[in-house]
Amino acid sequence: MALAALVTASTPRMYESEMEILVRNARPDYLITPERSTGQIMQTDVTEERVGSEMDVLKSRDIADVVVDPRWEDQPMSARTDAEIKAHGKAVNEFDKHLTVEALKKSNVIRVGYVTGDGRQAQAALDRLLAAFLGKQREMERSTGTSNFFASEAARYKRELDRAQQQLSAFQQSNELVSLPAREATLEAQLNSLDDGVRAAQVQMTEAGNRVASDRRQLQSLPERQPTAQQSVPNTQAVEQLTAILATYVNKRTELMTRYQASDPLVVEVNQQIADTRMALRNAREMNGQASTTDVNPVYEQVKEQLSTSTADLAAARGRLADLTGQRERLQRQLNRVEGSTVEFTTLQARVAELQNNFELYTQKKNEAGIADAMDQKQLVNVAVAERPTYSAKRYSPHYGISLGLGLFTGVFLGGCAVFFAEAGRDTICAPWELEAISRAPVLATVPLEQQGVAPAEGRRGAQPVERKVGEMDRVMEGNQVRSR
């Protein structure tokens, strides 16, 4: 009891500062994902794992380093000496010994206590612990450098998007394109219209050619002029001429008959000429001349006019067909060029669309990161200070009443244990009832042992030299039992 009182009195006085931290889900967790979704992980309930994680963070070495030495992280570990590292480690271990972190039952509250010899120092230590813990919370809420990363990526994609749009615009201007599908549809519609025109021109040309051929055949079968009046006129001039010729031949024969015989060839020839001339004269007298009057054939002129019209229509149809064919060839070349540039145009369009999508995505992520930065500046985290570090002038330890009571209980307990083990460990007989228990026979009388200069009571306490040992008594009792049998 006295030793407990002495230890209690010599124990230094300790004071405790405590605070309480509420774990909540006020701020969702943001995930860095390539999707357009916000990547929020919403949790409705606070789990035991979440509370345990916050407790582990409170007891982490990073926070303890800052609490023990706020400037410890300003210098790298390689710049510190071994003595400084050992002294710092010893101070961190001492801090951990006096720090208690526990979760209150059936709640989301974490109680933190710190015990030291000065209440102000305990409160200051918990203030530093709370500041370091809240800073760690803001650091863990999102990845470091997220806002700068998304801002730089958004700027990079904006520059690439501008270049891609300029390339697409230059390609469209060089190829006179606004929209490739619309351009293709326009050219195809124009080609279809030209095809219809070509077919119509071919039909017109065929019809005009048929009309020209028909008009030519009809024109060949018609006379250019037609008679309007006709009369019979005698052939006087021919008769007169034949008569003169006949007279000449007769005179010639007369002259030849004077010199030659009738069978002479010259005379025969002249006779034949005279006969032919007479026959021709007879025919001339019988045949009269025909005097006729003609005029322009109107049917011929009408057919001729139709032929001219058909020929003009044929020429116009041929010219139209040639023009439409040339236009179709030009449009077909343009369509082929447009279709040939489809791959390049589609690639440029896909590039612009992809960069536009990435730019919008990273702009959205940059805005979300800016919101997270604003939440950090406003110190919006998933923990709240339910109770700030307290200052208590009341002594935390030692508790005198409890210490003295524990000392009394310990003394009694240790005394009882000592008596128990002493009694259990002795091998002597000190009382008659012990003898009866060992010998299993009643004790009839006891004789006190008196020694010179020793009182009877003292002789009993010092009677160990004349007392029987348990082993000898056992052997005596066994001998008595054998004799009795």
Summary of the structure (lengths in Angstrom):
residues: 485
radius of gyration: 72.3
end to end distance: 58.1
largest distance: 249.5
contacts: 1211
relative contact order: 0.13
helix: 67%
strand: 11%
